[in-house]
Amino acid sequence: MQARMNNPALMLPEAMKALYALDKASSSDDVPYMLRKLVHLRASQINGCSVCVDMHAHELKKAGESDQRLFAVSARRETPWFTPTERAALAPAEAVTRIADRSDAVSDEVWNEAARHFDEKALAALIIQIGAINLWNRLNAATRQIAGQWAA
């Protein structure tokens, strides 16, 4: 495997600064670190971004996440290991990531359930985090970045 080029964000230092600033601005205590990383992992799984799946699984593991939950994040609906709040964050992560798959990109049902668990500021942070991970996934996929090289 060989990447087509370096990650575009690495090629344009101002873009990297902006992406880091976006992450920092949307890193809210109302959406805890572990939950943000679960959202990142799920969107990355959907997008098939091997770099981000690898990275976020490692981050979650390092932060104390169990293998059981890491292995089951894509099947969370059928497992007892995720809280209602986690499910309420992962549902819009899937909907926003699959925005073109339906006429109503994020259904009222998904939105309203998320709004039951997060206030508007936290929802804003969550939606920006979802958008940002989708951007990273697209940068990595378009340029065929190699999983594991981020840690080097």
Phi and psi in degrees as GROMACS dihedral restraints (atoms count N, CA, C in turn):
[ dihedral_restraints ]
;  ai    aj    ak    al  type     phi  dphi    fc
    3     4     5     6     1  -146.6    20    10
    4     5     6     7     1   134.0    20    10
    6     7     8     9     1   -68.7    20    10
    7     8     9    10     1   149.6    20    10
    9    10    11    12     1   -69.2    20    10
   10    11    12    13     1   -33.0    20    10
   12    13    14    15     1  -166.3    20    10
   13    14    15    16     1   171.8    20    10
   15    16    17    18     1   -63.0    20    10
   16    17    18    19     1   157.5    20    10
   18    19    20    21     1   -54.9    20    10
   19    20    21    22     1   132.0    20    10
   21    22    23    24     1   -54.9    20    10
   22    23    24    25     1   -35.2    20    10
   24    25    26    27     1   -65.9    20    10
   25    26    27    28     1   -30.2    20    10
   27    28    29    30     1   -75.1    20    10
   28    29    30    31     1   -26.8    20    10
   30    31    32    33     1   -76.6    20    10
   31    32    33    34     1   -24.9    20    10
   33    34    35    36     1  -121.3    20    10
   34    35    36    37     1    91.9    20    10
   36    37    38    39     1   -53.7    20    10
   37    38    39    40     1   -34.2    20    10
   39    40    41    42     1   -68.9    20    10
   40    41    42    43     1   -32.9    20    10
   42    43    44    45     1   -66.2    20    10
   43    44    45    46     1   -42.9    20    10
   45    46    47    48     1   -61.4    20    10
   46    47    48    49     1   -44.4    20    10
   48    49    50    51     1   -58.1    20    10
   49    50    51    52     1   -43.6    20    10
   51    52    53    54     1   -64.6    20    10
   52    53    54    55     1   -41.0    20    10
   54    55    56    57     1   -66.5    20    10
   55    56    57    58     1   -40.3    20    10
   57    58    59    60     1   -65.2    20    10
   58    59    60    61     1   -39.6    20    10
   60    61    62    63     1   -64.6    20    10
   61    62    63    64     1   -40.0    20    10
   63    64    65    66     1   -62.1    20    10
   64    65    66    67     1   -43.5    20    10
   66    67    68    69     1   -62.3    20    10
   67    68    69    70     1   -45.7    20    10
   69    70    71    72     1   -63.7    20    10
   70    71    72    73     1   -43.0    20    10
   72    73    74    75     1   -65.3    20    10
   73    74    75    76     1   -28.6    20    10
   75    76    77    78     1  -104.4    20    10
   76    77    78    79     1    10.3    20    10
   78    79    80    81     1   -88.5    20    10
   79    80    81    82     1    90.4    20    10
   81    82    83    84     1  -100.5    20    10
   82    83    84    85     1   143.0    20    10
   84    85    86    87     1   -63.8    20    10
   85    86    87    88     1   -20.5    20    10
   87    88    89    90     1   -73.3    20    10
   88    89    90    91     1   -16.4    20    10
   90    91    92    93     1  -124.0    20    10
   91    92    93    94     1    89.8    20    10
   93    94    95    96     1   -57.4    20    10
   94    95    96    97     1   156.0    20    10
   96    97    98    99     1   -47.7    20    10
   97    98    99   100     1   -51.6    20    10
   99   100   101   102     1   -61.1    20    10
  100   101   102   103     1   -38.6    20    10
  102   103   104   105     1   -68.9    20    10
  103   104   105   106     1   -42.2    20    10
  105   106   107   108     1   -58.0    20    10
  106   107   108   109     1   -43.1    20    10
  108   109   110   111     1   -70.2    20    10
  109   110   111   112     1   -33.7    20    10
  111   112   113   114     1   -62.9    20    10
  112   113   114   115     1   -41.7    20    10
  114   115   116   117     1   -62.7    20    10
  115   116   117   118     1   -44.2    20    10
  117   118   119   120     1   -61.0    20    10
  118   119   120   121     1   -43.8    20    10
  120   121   122   123     1   -62.0    20    10
  121   122   123   124     1   -46.0    20    10
  123   124   125   126     1   -65.1    20    10
  124   125   126   127     1   -46.2    20    10
  126   127   128   129     1   -61.2    20    10
  127   128   129   130     1   -40.4    20    10
  129   130   131   132     1   -66.5    20    10
  130   131   132   133     1   -35.4    20    10
  132   133   134   135     1   -63.0    20    10
  133   134   135   136     1   -46.2    20    10
  135   136   137   138     1   -60.9    20    10
  136   137   138   139     1   -42.6    20    10
  138   139   140   141     1   -80.1    20    10
  139   140   141   142     1    -7.6    20    10
  141   142   143   144     1    66.2    20    10
  142   143   144   145     1    32.4    20    10
  144   145   146   147     1   -88.4    20    10
  145   146   147   148     1    98.2    20    10
  147   148   149   150     1   -62.6    20    10
  148   149   150   151     1   -35.5    20    10
  150   151   152   153     1   -60.9    20    10
  151   152   153   154     1   -49.8    20    10
  153   154   155   156     1   -74.3    20    10
  154   155   156   157     1   -34.9    20    10
  156   157   158   159     1   -59.9    20    10
  157   158   159   160     1   -48.0    20    10
  159   160   161   162     1   -61.1    20    10
  160   161   162   163     1   -50.3    20    10
  162   163   164   165     1   -61.2    20    10
  163   164   165   166     1   -50.1    20    10
  165   166   167   168     1   -73.8    20    10
  166   167   168   169     1   -31.1    20    10
  168   169   170   171     1   -64.0    20    10
  169   170   171   172     1   -42.5    20    10
  171   172   173   174     1   -64.7    20    10
  172   173   174   175     1   -42.7    20    10
  174   175   176   177     1   -60.7    20    10
  175   176   177   178     1   -44.6    20    10
  177   178   179   180     1   -63.9    20    10
  178   179   180   181     1   -44.7    20    10
  180   181   182   183     1   -60.4    20    10
  181   182   183   184     1   -45.4    20    10
  183   184   185   186     1   -62.1    20    10
  184   185   186   187     1   -32.8    20    10
  186   187   188   189     1   -83.7    20    10
  187   188   189   190     1     0.4    20    10
  189   190   191   192     1   106.8    20    10
  190   191   192   193     1     6.7    20    10
  192   193   194   195     1   -68.3    20    10
  193   194   195   196     1   144.3    20    10
  195   196   197   198     1   -80.6    20    10
  196   197   198   199     1   151.4    20    10
  198   199   200   201     1   -59.2    20    10
  199   200   201   202     1   -39.5    20    10
  201   202   203   204     1   -54.8    20    10
  202   203   204   205     1   -47.2    20    10
  204   205   206   207     1   -73.5    20    10
  205   206   207   208     1   -38.9    20    10
  207   208   209   210     1   -59.4    20    10
  208   209   210   211     1   -44.1    20    10
  210   211   212   213     1   -68.7    20    10
  211   212   213   214     1   -23.9    20    10
  213   214   215   216     1  -104.3    20    10
  214   215   216   217     1     1.6    20    10
  216   217   218   219     1   -57.1    20    10
  217   218   219   220     1   -37.3    20    10
  219   220   221   222     1   -74.1    20    10
  220   221   222   223     1   -14.8    20    10
  222   223   224   225     1  -116.4    20    10
  223   224   225   226     1    28.3    20    10
  225   226   227   228     1   -57.9    20    10
  226   227   228   229     1   -29.4    20    10
  228   229   230   231     1   -64.9    20    10
  229   230   231   232     1   -27.8    20    10
  231   232   233   234     1  -101.3    20    10
  232   233   234   235     1    10.1    20    10
  234   235   236   237     1  -122.3    20    10
  235   236   237   238     1   158.7    20    10
  237   238   239   240     1   -91.6    20    10
  238   239   240   241     1     6.8    20    10
  240   241   242   243     1   -92.9    20    10
  241   242   243   244     1     4.9    20    10
  243   244   245   246     1  -121.8    20    10
  244   245   246   247     1   139.4    20    10
  246   247   248   249     1   -76.3    20    10
  247   248   249   250     1   161.9    20    10
  249   250   251   252     1   -57.2    20    10
  250   251   252   253     1   -36.3    20    10
  252   253   254   255     1   -66.4    20    10
  253   254   255   256     1   -42.1    20    10
  255   256   257   258     1   -63.4    20    10
  256   257   258   259     1   -43.4    20    10
  258   259   260   261     1   -62.3    20    10
  259   260   261   262     1   -38.1    20    10
  261   262   263   264     1   -68.8    20    10
  262   263   264   265     1   -24.0    20    10
  264   265   266   267     1   -86.9    20    10
  265   266   267   268     1   -36.4    20    10
  267   268   269   270     1   -72.4    20    10
  268   269   270   271     1   -30.2    20    10
  270   271   272   273     1   -63.3    20    10
  271   272   273   274     1   -49.2    20    10
  273   274   275   276     1   -67.9    20    10
  274   275   276   277     1   -27.0    20    10
  276   277   278   279     1   -60.9    20    10
  277   278   279   280     1   -43.2    20    10
  279   280   281   282     1   -67.7    20    10
  280   281   282   283     1   -44.4    20    10
  282   283   284   285     1   -64.1    20    10
  283   284   285   286     1   -46.5    20    10
  285   286   287   288     1   -67.1    20    10
  286   287   288   289     1   -37.0    20    10
  288   289   290   291     1   -66.3    20    10
  289   290   291   292     1   -35.2    20    10
  291   292   293   294     1  -101.2    20    10
  292   293   294   295     1    37.1    20    10
  294   295   296   297     1   -54.1    20    10
  295   296   297   298     1   -31.3    20    10
  297   298   299   300     1   -88.0    20    10
  298   299   300   301     1    -2.7    20    10
  300   301   302   303     1   -80.0    20    10
  301   302   303   304     1   -11.2    20    10
  303   304   305   306     1  -150.5    20    10
  304   305   306   307     1   159.8    20    10
  306   307   308   309     1   -69.6    20    10
  307   308   309   310     1   -34.2    20    10
  309   310   311   312     1  -104.8    20    10
  310   311   312   313     1    91.5    20    10
  312   313   314   315     1   -49.5    20    10
  313   314   315   316     1   -47.9    20    10
  315   316   317   318     1  -123.6    20    10
  316   317   318   319     1   108.3    20    10
  318   319   320   321     1   -65.2    20    10
  319   320   321   322     1   157.7    20    10
  321   322   323   324     1   -59.1    20    10
  322   323   324   325     1   -36.5    20    10
  324   325   326   327     1   -60.5    20    10
  325   326   327   328     1   -47.9    20    10
  327   328   329   330     1   -64.7    20    10
  328   329   330   331     1   -47.0    20    10
  330   331   332   333     1   -62.5    20    10
  331   332   333   334     1   -48.1    20    10
  333   334   335   336     1   -63.9    20    10
  334   335   336   337     1   -36.2    20    10
  336   337   338   339     1   -66.5    20    10
  337   338   339   340     1   -42.0    20    10
  339   340   341   342     1   -62.5    20    10
  340   341   342   343     1   -41.2    20    10
  342   343   344   345     1   -66.9    20    10
  343   344   345   346     1   -23.1    20    10
  345   346   347   348     1   -69.4    20    10
  346   347   348   349     1   -26.1    20    10
  348   349   350   351     1  -103.9    20    10
  349   350   351   352     1   -19.7    20    10
  351   352   353   354     1  -133.5    20    10
  352   353   354   355     1   137.7    20    10
  354   355   356   357     1   -75.6    20    10
  355   356   357   358     1   177.6    20    10
  357   358   359   360     1   -61.4    20    10
  358   359   360   361     1   -38.7    20    10
  360   361   362   363     1   -63.9    20    10
  361   362   363   364     1   -43.7    20    10
  363   364   365   366     1   -67.2    20    10
  364   365   366   367     1   -39.1    20    10
  366   367   368   369     1   -62.6    20    10
  367   368   369   370     1   -40.6    20    10
  369   370   371   372     1   -60.2    20    10
  370   371   372   373     1   -45.8    20    10
  372   373   374   375     1   -62.0    20    10
  373   374   375   376     1   -43.3    20    10
  375   376   377   378     1   -62.1    20    10
  376   377   378   379     1   -47.0    20    10
  378   379   380   381     1   -65.0    20    10
  379   380   381   382     1   -39.7    20    10
  381   382   383   384     1   -66.0    20    10
  382   383   384   385     1   -40.9    20    10
  384   385   386   387     1   -61.5    20    10
  385   386   387   388     1   -40.9    20    10
  387   388   389   390     1   -64.2    20    10
  388   389   390   391     1   -45.1    20    10
  390   391   392   393     1   -62.1    20    10
  391   392   393   394     1   -40.7    20    10
  393   394   395   396     1   -66.4    20    10
  394   395   396   397     1   -43.1    20    10
  396   397   398   399     1   -67.5    20    10
  397   398   399   400     1   -33.4    20    10
  399   400   401   402     1   -64.7    20    10
  400   401   402   403     1   -36.8    20    10
  402   403   404   405     1   -63.6    20    10
  403   404   405   406     1   -48.4    20    10
  405   406   407   408     1   -58.0    20    10
  406   407   408   409     1   -43.3    20    10
  408   409   410   411     1   -58.4    20    10
  409   410   411   412     1   -42.3    20    10
  411   412   413   414     1   -70.4    20    10
  412   413   414   415     1   -38.5    20    10
  414   415   416   417     1   -61.2    20    10
  415   416   417   418     1   -46.1    20    10
  417   418   419   420     1   -67.7    20    10
  418   419   420   421     1   -43.2    20    10
  420   421   422   423     1   -68.3    20    10
  421   422   423   424     1   -43.1    20    10
  423   424   425   426     1   -61.9    20    10
  424   425   426   427     1   -34.5    20    10
  426   427   428   429     1  -102.6    20    10
  427   428   429   430     1     6.5    20    10
  429   430   431   432     1    52.1    20    10
  430   431   432   433     1    51.7    20    10
  432   433   434   435     1   -64.3    20    10
  433   434   435   436     1   152.5    20    10
  435   436   437   438     1   -99.0    20    10
  436   437   438   439     1   126.6    20    10
  438   439   440   441     1   -57.9    20    10
  439   440   441   442     1   140.0    20    10
  441   442   443   444     1    91.7    20    10
  442   443   444   445     1   -23.4    20    10
  444   445   446   447     1   -71.1    20    10
  445   446   447   448     1   -20.8    20    10
  447   448   449   450     1   -61.5    20    10
  448   449   450   451     1   -28.0    20    10
  450   451   452   453     1   -84.0    20    10
  451   452   453   454     1   -11.6    20    10
